[in-house]
């Protein structure tokens, strides 16, 4: 949803992954205690190996995963996956970091893609390069963003868990009321801001669009497609500074224009819950979001249209924020069992079910070709727009300094949204903080 909060990670971008800050602070004790069950080597008297999975999911996705684990147990009676350890995805980085420091950590954890580089600095993170290269589904068959999000210095330090990307969902009724044609692929950010302005009606409490306003990763990751389209990057080629000193100013001018026109609803709370509620209630014309939001939109009976993200160049470009299953070394027996489990999860039969029922996109072309996914895509209007957009998606760098860069840019975006700084001043402040983070040895 890579978008994640993360960070990105993606605060959580998906409702099924959201967790409050209080939960992040209180879950440590229970999470760490969960690692102590069973024999230390994970092998019971009957020879069965038990592994600990910190899955990070709640509600729908947790139910889906529980069903998948039951199927795994049926096919692998010599391995048991323990779903204990009540840590939620938004708090995973803190929990895993604390667990590694204590020496009592899980065998598999759901780690946001934007956090992987930080976690993978630990020698306890298992290198899965040979695993993915020799897996039953050819590694090149996985979509490029899924592969890139788990690769550090040419090595696979995890396997992909969730794939997504951003597009724009439009309320067809509001467009018709405003007398505006629905946008089509190839539209521009100028057309986006013009459309947002025309859709806005203060007397009716109606906004053209929305933007998360907490400064977290949900605020930030929507900026990167603009930066990339303009020729910039998150980190400069020399690795010593940000790669968007100029491009970031132009991207923030889009944000400034939306704020100046009062056509953007700025969500002040983490998770973007309020922004989506405004859209679902028929008071927002269009919202950049991911496929995870379509079930809620359908349930709210919003007549909607999905269009790729706009760009400056009219070329297709979006962002994907894949998340990961990261494996930790708890001895050879548990490590091998964990490798077996995550490899099984990535196979088309399981992956397509996970994507359909939990609200993501297929990790591989083979998963996308499964009947279950094809039937789902046929039933869900607009979903093919997201799947097609994956081909033009890029991912954030798997770099240990990314969370600091994201935090700095998040503050810059909020300062522009609230009219406190100009785009140029906001990027200047961002650069000072982010460049300092990049100078710290990693």
C-alpha positions in Angstrom: 0.0 0.0 0.0 3.5 -0.3 -0.4 2.1 3.2 -0.5 3.1 2.5 3.6 3.4 5.0 7.3 5.5 4.4 8.0 6.7 4.9 7.2 5.5 4.0 3.8 6.0 3.3 4.7 2.7 3.8 4.0 1.4 4.9 7.4 -0.5 2.3 6.4 -2.2 2.9 3.2 -4.7 0.1 3.5 -7.4 0.2 6.1 -6.7 -3.4 7.0 -3.2 -2.4 8.1 -3.9 0.7 10.1 -2.9 0.9 13.7 -2.9 3.8 16.2 0.2 5.2 17.8 -0.9 4.0 21.2 -0.9 0.4 19.9 2.6 1.0 18.6 3.8 1.9 22.1 1.9 -0.8 24.1 2.4 -3.8 21.9 6.1 -4.3 22.6 5.9 -6.5 25.7 3.3 -8.8 24.2 5.1 -9.1 20.9 8.4 -10.0 22.5 6.8 -12.4 24.8 5.2 -14.2 21.9 8.6 -15.3 20.6 9.3 -17.5 23.6 6.8 -20.3 22.9 8.0 -23.8 22.1 11.5 -25.2 22.1 14.3 -22.8 21.2 15.2 -24.6 18.0 11.5 -24.8 17.0 11.6 -28.6 16.6 9.0 -30.5 18.8 9.2 -34.1 20.0 7.2 -35.2 16.9 9.8 -33.6 14.6 7.5 -30.8 13.6 9.0 -27.3 13.3 7.2 -24.3 14.6 7.9 -20.8 13.3 6.6 -17.5 14.6 4.9 -15.1 12.1 4.4 -11.5 13.0 1.9 -10.8 10.2 0.8 -7.2 11.1 -2.7 -7.7 9.7 -6.1 -6.9 11.3 -9.7 -7.7 10.3 -10.1 -8.9 6.7 -6.5 -9.5 5.8 -5.8 -11.4 9.1 -8.8 -13.7 8.4 -7.5 -14.3 4.8 -4.0 -15.1 6.1 -5.4 -17.4 8.8 -7.1 -19.4 6.0 -4.0 -19.6 4.0 -2.0 -20.8 7.0 -4.6 -23.6 7.5 -4.0 -24.6 3.9 -0.3 -24.5 4.4 -0.6 -26.8 7.4 -2.6 -29.3 5.4 0.1 -29.4 2.7 3.1 -29.3 5.1 2.2 -31.3 8.2 5.8 -31.1 9.4 5.7 -27.3 9.8 3.5 -25.2 12.1 3.1 -21.4 11.6 2.3 -19.6 14.9 0.3 -16.5 14.2 0.9 -15.2 17.7 2.7 -12.0 18.6 0.1 -9.2 18.5 2.2 -6.6 16.6 0.5 -4.4 14.0 2.1 -3.4 10.7 2.4 0.3 11.4 4.4 -0.6 14.6 6.5 -3.4 13.0 9.7 -1.5 12.6 9.9 -0.6 16.3 8.9 -4.0 17.4 11.4 -5.8 15.2 14.2 -3.4 16.2 13.4 -4.1 19.8 13.2 -7.8 19.3 16.6 -7.9 17.5 18.2 -6.0 20.3 16.8 -8.5 22.9 17.8 -11.5 20.9 14.2 -12.8 20.8 12.7 -12.2 17.4 10.2 -13.9 15.0 11.0 -16.1 12.1 9.0 -14.0 9.6 7.7 -10.5 9.9 5.6 -8.2 7.7 8.0 -5.3 7.1 7.1 -2.2 5.1 9.2 -1.9 2.0 10.5 1.5 3.1 11.7 0.0 6.3 13.5 -3.0 4.9 16.9 -1.3 4.4 17.0 -0.4 8.1 15.9 -3.9 9.2 18.3 -5.7 6.8 21.3 -4.1 8.4 20.9 -6.8 11.1 23.0 -10.0 10.4 20.0 -11.9 11.6 18.0 -11.1 8.4 18.3 -14.1 6.0 19.5 -13.5 2.5 16.9 -15.0 0.2 18.6 -14.5 -3.1 19.0 -18.2 -3.9 15.5 -18.8 -2.7 13.9 -16.4 -5.1 16.1 -17.4 -8.0 15.4 -21.1 -7.6 11.7 -20.7 -6.7 8.9 -22.5 -8.6 7.8 -19.1 -10.1 10.6 -17.6 -12.1 11.8 -14.4 -10.4 11.6 -12.4 -13.6 7.9 -13.3 -13.7 7.3 -11.1 -10.6 6.5 -7.5 -11.5 9.5 -5.3 -11.4 8.3 -3.2 -8.4 7.9 -6.3 -6.3 11.4 -7.4 -7.1 13.0 -4.0 -6.7 11.4 -3.4 -3.3 13.1 -6.4 -1.7 16.5 -6.0 -3.4 19.5 -4.3 -1.7 22.8 -4.2 -3.4 21.7 -6.9 -5.8 20.6 -9.3 -3.1 17.0 -10.3 -2.2 16.7 -9.5 1.5 13.1 -10.4 1.7 10.3 -11.6 -0.5 7.4 -9.4 -1.7 4.2 -9.6 0.4 1.9 -6.9 -1.0 1.9 -5.0 -4.3 -0.1 -1.9 -5.2 0.1 1.4 -7.1 -1.6 4.8 -7.2 -4.3 6.0 -9.6 -7.1 8.5 -9.4 -10.7 7.5 -8.5 -13.4 10.0 -9.7 -17.0 10.4 -8.5 -18.9 10.3 -11.8 -22.0 12.0 -10.3 -20.0 15.1 -9.1 -18.3 15.4 -12.5 -21.7 15.3 -14.2 -23.1 17.9 -11.8 -20.2 20.2 -12.5 -20.4 19.7 -16.3 -16.9 18.3 -16.5 -15.8 15.4 -18.7 -14.2 12.5 -16.9 -10.4 12.6 -17.3 -8.6 10.1 -19.5 -5.1 8.5 -19.5 -2.5 11.0 -20.5 -3.9 14.0 -18.6 -1.6 16.5 -16.9 -1.2 17.8 -13.4 -2.3 21.2 -14.6 -5.5 19.5 -15.8 -5.8 17.8 -12.4 -5.6 21.1 -10.5 -8.0 22.8 -12.9 -10.4 20.0 -12.5 -10.1 20.1 -8.7 -10.9 23.8 -8.7 -14.0 23.4 -10.9 -15.3 20.5 -8.8 -15.0 22.5 -5.6 -18.1 24.1 -4.1 -17.6 25.6 -0.7 -21.3 26.3 -0.2 -21.9 22.5 -0.4 -18.8 21.5 1.5 -17.5 19.9 -1.6 -13.8 19.5 -2.4 -12.1 18.7 -5.7 -9.6 16.3 -4.1 -7.8 15.4 -0.9 -4.3 15.0 0.5 -3.1 13.4 3.7 -1.8 16.2 5.9 0.1 14.6 8.8 3.5 14.6 7.1 3.8 10.8 7.2 4.6 8.5 4.4 1.0 8.6 3.1 1.6 12.4 2.6 4.9 11.8 0.9 4.7 8.9 -1.5 2.2 10.7 -3.7 4.9 13.2 -4.5 7.5 10.9 -6.0 5.7 10.2 -9.4 5.9 14.0 -10.0 9.5 14.1 -9.1 10.4 11.1 -11.2 8.5 12.5 -14.2 10.4 15.7 -14.0 13.7 13.8 -14.1 14.5 13.9 -10.4 15.0 11.1 -7.9 14.8 10.6 -4.2 18.5 10.4 -3.8 21.1 12.0 -6.1 23.4 9.8 -8.1 26.4 10.5 -5.9 24.4 9.4 -2.8 25.3 12.5 -0.9 22.1 14.5 -1.2 18.5 14.5 -2.3 17.8 14.2 -6.0 14.8 16.6 -6.1 16.1 20.0 -5.2 14.6 21.5 -8.4 12.0 18.9 -9.2 10.6 19.0 -5.7 9.8 22.7 -6.1 7.8 22.1 -9.2 6.0 19.2 -7.6 5.1 21.3 -4.6 3.8 24.0 -6.8 1.0 21.5 -7.7 0.3 21.2 -3.9 0.4 25.0 -3.5 -2.1 25.5 -6.4 -4.5 23.1 -4.8 -4.2 24.8 -1.4 -4.4 28.3 -2.9 -7.7 27.3 -4.7 -9.0 25.7 -1.5 -9.8 22.7 -3.7 -8.0 20.2 -1.5 -9.3 18.6 1.7 -6.3 18.2 4.0 -6.8 15.2 6.3 -5.3 16.1 9.7 -5.3 12.5 11.1 -3.0 9.5 10.4 -4.4 6.8 8.1 -6.3 9.2 5.8 -9.6 7.9 7.2 -11.3 11.2 7.1 -10.2 12.0 3.6 -11.7 8.7 2.3 -14.9 9.3 4.3 -15.3 12.7 2.6 -15.0 11.0 -0.8 -17.3 8.1 0.2 -19.9 10.6 1.4 -20.1 12.3 -2.0 -18.3 15.5 -1.0 -15.0 15.0 -2.9 -14.7 14.8 -6.7 -11.5 12.7 -7.1 -8.9 11.0 -4.8 -5.5 9.5 -5.6 -5.6 6.1 -4.0 -4.8 2.4 -4.5 -6.8 -0.7 -5.3 -7.3 -1.4 -1.6 -9.9 1.4 -1.5 -12.2 0.0 -4.3 -14.2 -2.4 -2.0 -15.1 0.5 0.3 -16.1 2.7 -2.6 -18.2 0.0 -4.1 -19.9 -0.7 -0.8 -20.7 3.0 -0.4 -22.4 2.8 -3.8 -20.3 5.5 -5.3 -20.5 5.5 -9.1 -16.8 5.8 -9.9 -14.3 6.0 -12.7 -10.6 5.1 -12.4 -7.9 6.9 -14.4 -4.1 6.7 -14.3 -2.2 9.3 -12.3 -1.7 12.5 -14.3 1.9 13.6 -15.2 3.7 16.6 -16.5 4.9 14.8 -19.6 1.7 12.9 -20.4 3.7 9.7 -20.1 2.3 7.0 -17.9 4.1 6.9 -14.5 2.9 5.8 -11.0 4.4 4.6 -7.7 4.2 1.2 -6.1 4.9 0.7 -2.5 5.4 -3.1 -2.0 5.7 -4.5 1.4 7.7 -7.6 2.4 7.9 -10.9 4.2 11.3 -10.7 6.0 12.9 -13.9 7.3 15.1 -14.0 10.4 17.7 -16.6 11.4 16.6 -18.6 14.4 18.6 -21.7 13.5 18.7 -23.9 10.5 15.4 -25.8 11.1 13.3 -22.7 11.7 15.0 -20.8 8.9 14.4 -23.6 6.4 10.7 -23.8 7.5 10.3 -20.0 7.2 11.8 -20.1 3.7 9.4 -22.9 2.7 6.4 -20.9 4.0 7.2 -17.5 2.3 8.0 -19.3 -0.9 4.6 -21.1 -0.7 2.8 -17.8 0.0 4.3 -16.2 -3.1 3.0 -18.9 -5.5 0.2 -18.0 -7.8 -2.6 -20.1 -6.1 -2.0 -18.4 -2.7 -0.9 -15.0 -4.0 -4.0 -14.6 -6.2 -6.3 -15.5 -3.3 -4.4 -13.0 -1.0 -4.7 -10.3 -3.6 -8.4 -10.9 -4.2 -9.5 -11.2 -0.6 -7.1 -8.7 1.1 -7.2 -5.9 -1.5 -3.8 -5.9 -3.3 -2.5 -6.7 -6.8 -1.0 -9.9 -8.0 2.8 -10.1 -7.4 3.5 -11.9 -10.6 2.2 -12.4 -14.1 1.3 -16.0 -13.3 -0.8 -14.8 -10.4 -2.5 -12.3 -12.6 -3.4 -15.1 -15.0 -5.1 -17.2 -12.4 -8.9 -17.6 -12.9 -9.6 -16.2 -9.4 -7.9 -12.9 -10.2 -9.4 -12.6 -13.6 -12.9 -13.1 -12.3 -12.3 -10.6 -9.5 -10.9 -8.0 -12.0 -14.0 -8.5 -14.2 -16.3 -7.9 -11.2 -14.5 -4.8 -9.9 -14.8 -1.8 -12.2 -11.6 0.1 -12.6 -9.3 -2.5 -11.1 -7.7 -3.2 -14.5 -6.4 0.4 -14.5 -4.3 -0.4 -11.4 -3.0 -3.7 -12.8 -2.0 -2.1 -16.1 -0.4 0.8 -14.2 2.0 -1.5 -12.5 4.0 -1.8 -15.7 4.9 2.0 -15.4 5.4 1.9 -11.6 8.6 2.8 -9.8 9.5 2.2 -6.2 11.2 4.3 -3.5 14.9 3.4 -2.9 15.6 0.6 -0.5 17.9 2.8 1.5 18.4 3.2 5.3 18.1 7.0 5.1 14.8 6.9 3.3 12.7 7.3 6.5 14.5 10.5 7.3 14.1 11.8 3.8 10.5 11.0 3.9 10.0 12.7 7.2 11.7 15.9 5.9 9.6 15.9 2.7 6.5 15.2 4.7 7.0 18.3 6.7 7.6 20.3 3.5 4.4 19.1 2.0 2.4 20.0 5.0 3.9 23.4 5.3 2.8 24.1 1.7 -0.6 22.6 2.2 -1.2 24.9 5.1 0.3 27.9 3.4 3.2 28.3 5.8 6.0 28.1 3.3 6.5 28.6 -0.4 7.5 25.5 -2.4 11.1 26.8 -2.8 11.5 27.5 1.0 9.9 24.1 1.9 12.3 22.2 -0.4 15.2 24.2 1.0 14.4 23.2 4.6 13.8 19.6 3.4 17.1 19.4 1.7 19.0 20.6 4.8 17.5 17.8 7.0 17.5 15.1 4.4 21.1 15.7 3.2 22.3 15.5 6.8 20.7 12.1 7.1 22.5 11.0 3.9 25.9 12.0 5.4 25.6 9.5 8.3 27.6 6.4 7.6 25.3 3.4 6.9 
